[in-house]
């Protein structure tokens, strides 16, 4: 019986050691920043079912895609909906030549403010597991994506 206890103890110690090594050797990913610029846009508008009268963007929602150039090439595909509290909510993806970056953005719909901040919530390919932030300048049609992705 003592032999089984010793073997169990040794296996427990070995398991703990392997767990500690795995935690210490954990790959934290790489920090990346991409500067992208939008180009020609195709946009389809539709009536937003939850929009309220007097919303800054009216009662229209839209889906659009635009060409992307800069540090990578591809397109930015998104759908934006007005929400009842004068905000607009957009979700979409940058479909780039080496993978996709998923983004979410909720911002006050203020026509005087051309800048917005959003979240990077995932990715594929070279951007697998991407997490970070996105800064948008709507007037310049520019996007700065700062994120960490798995290596």
Secondary structure, DSSP 8 states (H G I E B T S, - for coil): -HHHHHHHHHHHHHHHHHHHHHHHT----EEEEEEEEEEEEEEEEEE-TT--TT-TTTTEEEEEEEEEEESS-EEEEEEEEEETTTEEEEEEEEEETTEEEEEEEEEE--TT--EEEEEEEEE-GGGTT-EEEEEEETTTTEEEEEEEE--
